[in-house]
Amino acid sequence: MKVKKLLHTRYRVNDIERTVKFYRDILGLEEVRRHKSPRGSELVFLKAPESEETVEVCYFPSSGPVQVQPDLTHLAFSVDSLEEFGKHLAAHGLKYSDGPTMKDNGGGFAFVDAPEGYEIELIQSAPQAGAAGY
């Protein structure tokens, strides 16, 4: 038997409201569900407009504080324009933590840090490359 599809990815955080605000207001994700788990974790599920998979943000203080190691993991989202997204970040007092790095084919990528230090990769696809082709 094999798995069928990816449903969600969980990121545990220290400040759930600050993180949800970042994912909603900066990245444009939609909050689709919020509840408390049987063990007491506060859970918020968010999704990008053109995706089925969700990001689960979890607040569970009895597990201790979250300390994200550099380059541990990241989420990647597509954007139409890294230049325009950079302007959007600046309007919110933020900037890319790395990049943008542009390719000769018109694609490129950049990173911004979410509140807990998780990296978010933004990918501008090359005109003929498709979703992950930068």
BELURUR-V785129 format. One record per residue. N is the residue number from 1. RES is the residue in one small letter. OMEGA is omega in degrees with one decimal (* if undefined). NEAR is the number of other C-alpha atoms within 10 Angstrom. D_CENTER is the distance of its C-alpha to the mean C-alpha in Angstrom with 2 decimals. Layout:
# BELURUR-V785129
n->(N,N)
res->(RES,RES)
omega->(OMEGA,OMEGA)
near->(NEAR,NEAR)
d_center->(D_CENTER,D_CENTER)
This chain:
# BELURUR-V785129
n->(1,2,3,4,5,6,7,8,9,10,11,12,13,14,15,16,17,18,19,20,21,22,23,24,25,26,27,28,29,30,31,32,33,34,35,36,37,38,39,40,41,42,43,44,45,46,47,48,49,50,51,52,53,54,55,56,57,58,59,60,61,62,63,64,65,66,67,68,69,70,71,72,73,74,75,76,77,78,79,80,81,82,83,84,85,86,87,88,89,90,91,92,93,94,95,96,97,98,99,100,101,102,103,104,105,106,107,108,109,110,111,112,113,114,115,116,117,118,119,120,121,122,123,124,125,126,127,128,129,130,131,132,133,134)
res->(m,k,v,k,k,l,l,h,t,r,y,r,v,n,d,i,e,r,t,v,k,f,y,r,d,i,l,g,l,e,e,v,r,r,h,k,s,p,r,g,s,e,l,v,f,l,k,a,p,e,s,e,e,t,v,e,v,c,y,f,p,s,s,g,p,v,q,v,q,p,d,l,t,h,l,a,f,s,v,d,s,l,e,e,f,g,k,h,l,a,a,h,g,l,k,y,s,d,g,p,t,m,k,d,n,g,g,g,f,a,f,v,d,a,p,e,g,y,e,i,e,l,i,q,s,a,p,q,a,g,a,a,g,y)
omega->(-179.9,173.3,-176.3,179.7,176.7,-178.9,179.0,175.0,-177.3,170.8,178.3,-173.9,177.2,-175.1,-173.0,-177.5,177.2,-179.9,178.5,178.9,178.3,-177.6,-179.2,-171.5,-178.2,-177.6,178.7,177.1,179.5,173.5,-177.1,-178.8,177.8,175.7,176.8,-179.9,177.8,179.3,175.8,176.2,171.0,-174.9,173.6,178.5,-179.2,177.2,175.3,-173.8,-175.8,-178.5,171.6,-177.7,178.3,171.5,177.7,176.3,-173.1,173.4,-179.0,-171.8,-178.4,174.3,-178.6,-177.7,176.8,174.9,-175.5,177.1,176.4,174.9,179.9,-176.4,172.9,171.0,178.6,179.2,176.0,174.8,178.0,-175.1,175.3,178.7,-180.0,178.2,175.9,176.5,176.6,177.4,-178.4,178.6,178.1,178.1,-178.6,174.8,175.8,175.0,178.5,177.4,10.0,173.8,-176.7,178.2,179.2,-176.7,178.9,176.1,177.5,-179.3,176.7,179.5,170.2,-179.5,172.3,-174.7,-177.6,-178.4,173.5,179.1,173.3,176.7,175.6,-176.5,171.5,-177.8,171.1,-174.6,-177.9,-168.7,-175.9,-168.3,-176.0,-174.0,177.9,*)
near->(3,4,5,6,8,9,10,15,12,13,16,21,22,18,17,19,13,14,18,22,15,16,22,16,12,16,20,14,21,16,18,11,12,13,11,13,11,7,7,12,17,18,20,22,21,22,21,18,9,8,9,11,15,21,20,22,25,21,22,20,15,8,9,8,13,16,12,14,9,9,9,9,12,16,12,15,16,18,17,13,16,23,13,11,19,18,14,15,16,12,11,11,8,14,17,18,13,13,16,18,14,16,13,8,13,13,22,20,22,22,20,21,17,17,17,17,17,20,22,20,21,24,25,29,23,19,11,11,13,12,13,13,14,21)
d_center->(30.30,26.79,23.44,22.79,19.09,15.63,15.00,12.01,10.23,10.90,9.74,12.80,12.88,15.94,15.37,13.89,14.85,13.47,9.97,10.38,11.83,9.03,6.56,9.89,11.75,9.72,7.13,9.80,8.61,11.83,12.92,15.06,16.60,17.39,20.05,21.58,22.14,25.75,25.26,23.92,20.14,18.40,15.70,13.40,11.92,9.58,9.39,9.03,12.67,13.77,12.32,14.20,11.87,10.08,7.68,10.42,10.37,13.81,16.32,19.40,21.42,24.24,22.18,22.32,19.94,16.61,16.99,14.24,16.16,15.46,14.04,13.71,10.53,7.24,4.73,6.38,6.83,10.41,12.02,15.77,16.49,15.03,18.02,17.40,13.73,15.20,17.76,15.35,13.78,17.43,18.47,16.27,17.66,14.76,14.87,13.36,13.79,14.93,16.32,16.43,18.41,20.25,22.31,25.79,24.81,22.63,19.23,17.00,13.77,12.40,10.01,9.04,8.90,7.29,10.57,11.35,10.99,8.09,7.38,4.82,7.38,8.74,11.73,14.85,17.05,20.70,22.90,24.24,21.64,19.36,15.68,15.21,18.24,17.72)
